Amino acid sequence: MALQNPLRRHAGRPDLPPPGRPVGRSLRRRHRASLRQLDRDLLERSGWRTTLDFRENHVRSESGELLEIESVWVAEAEHVGSHGVIGAHGRSESRVWAELAAAARIRSDAAPGVRLKR
């Protein structure tokens, strides 16, 4: 059987996806993930090495009962040279990357060797 081109018109065939629709959910998932990390891409293009961690802090009463779960995203960036290491934490990925990019701009303005590339 010949390979089918997913970009071909549907033409009433149930084995081909309708035109204009994404081929799979993974395509949409990757697109959303890249939108959340625009600031991370900006940092990495400017020479910063980045990491992102997720942590849950469990808040308990004195009797040990679970009262609340605090979700925390922690991002760090390292730049070779005089800029060192910067970090940020917050409740969402996008907010953490925005804070980290702002901190990197402050560092790069203070030391005129590296600029954030847009």
C-alpha positions as MATLAB code, in Angstrom:
seq = 'MALQNPLRRHAGRPDLPPPGRPVGRSLRRRHRASLRQLDRDLLERSGWRTTLDFRENHVRSESGELLEIESVWVAEAEHVGSHGVIGAHGRSESRVWAELAAAARIRSDAAPGVRLKR';
ca = [
       0.000    0.000    0.000;
       1.346    3.429   -0.904;
       1.948    6.021    1.796;
      -0.819    8.585    2.051;
      -0.118   12.290    2.203;
      -2.010   13.799    5.192;
      -2.165   17.124    3.330;
      -4.272   15.600    0.529;
      -7.930   16.547    0.324;
     -10.313   14.450    2.401;
     -12.636   13.655   -0.553;
     -14.989   11.664    1.662;
     -12.374    9.112    2.662;
     -12.612    8.200    6.359;
      -8.937    7.194    6.553;
      -7.724   10.766    5.833;
      -8.147   13.672    8.267;
     -10.446   16.496    7.104;
      -8.633   19.490    5.574;
      -7.565   22.278    7.883;
      -7.409   20.105   10.988;
      -4.239   19.236   12.896;
      -3.025   15.710   12.317;
      -2.648   14.876   16.011;
      -2.972   16.230   19.515;
       0.810   16.263   19.886;
       1.028   19.071   17.308;
      -1.308   21.264   19.371;
       0.487   20.359   22.594;
       3.882   21.330   21.180;
       2.459   24.603   19.871;
       1.050   25.568   23.276;
       4.258   24.615   25.067;
       6.335   26.799   22.765;
       4.027   29.769   23.353;
       4.533   29.490   27.109;
       8.304   29.523   26.778;
       9.023   32.485   24.505;
      11.080   34.125   27.251;
      13.039   30.893   27.725;
      13.866   30.787   24.015;
      14.966   34.425   24.224;
      17.311   33.618   27.111;
      18.809   30.569   25.399;
      19.428   32.459   22.144;
      21.325   35.033   24.217;
      23.679   32.427   25.679;
      21.918   31.593   28.969;
      21.612   27.912   29.964;
      18.203   27.380   31.563;
      16.483   24.833   33.799;
      12.877   24.523   34.970;
      11.699   22.505   37.977;
       8.244   21.914   39.440;
       7.716   21.508   43.161;
       4.655   21.000   45.360;
       4.783   22.336   48.903;
       2.390   20.521   51.223;
       0.939   22.760   53.935;
      -0.228   20.750   56.946;
      -1.874   21.528   60.259;
      -0.251   20.647   63.586;
      -2.229   17.393   63.607;
      -0.799   16.467   60.203;
      -3.948   17.124   58.160;
      -3.232   18.312   54.617;
      -4.563   21.864   54.306;
      -3.201   23.056   50.990;
      -0.876   22.136   48.147;
       1.158   25.040   46.784;
       2.445   24.537   43.238;
       5.760   26.272   42.612;
       7.759   26.546   39.374;
      11.467   27.267   39.820;
      13.573   28.468   36.884;
      17.288   29.181   36.865;
      19.631   30.499   34.218;
      23.415   30.504   34.060;
      25.582   32.590   31.751;
      29.284   32.041   31.264;
      31.104   35.220   32.137;
      30.359   37.970   34.581;
      26.571   37.486   34.678;
      26.593   34.405   36.923;
      23.383   32.622   37.915;
      19.883   34.083   38.232;
      16.677   32.470   39.441;
      12.943   33.034   39.784;
       9.970   31.177   41.220;
       6.215   31.521   40.822;
       2.882   29.787   40.293;
       3.042   29.492   36.485;
       5.688   28.672   33.893;
       5.102   31.809   31.850;
       5.362   34.112   34.867;
       8.613   32.469   35.975;
      10.174   32.813   32.509;
       9.079   36.464   32.294;
      10.663   37.228   35.686;
      13.847   35.415   34.699;
      14.080   37.311   31.398;
      13.603   40.612   33.270;
      16.389   39.680   35.698;
      18.651   38.782   32.763;
      17.960   42.164   31.139;
      18.950   43.919   34.366;
      22.166   41.864   34.557;
      23.052   42.463   30.911;
      22.415   46.223   31.248;
      24.731   46.357   34.278;
      27.513   44.470   32.453;
      27.724   45.562   28.803;
      29.104   42.308   27.388;
      25.895   40.425   26.532;
      22.513   41.621   25.302;
      19.260   39.695   25.005;
      18.620   39.007   21.316;
      15.038   39.346   20.085;
];
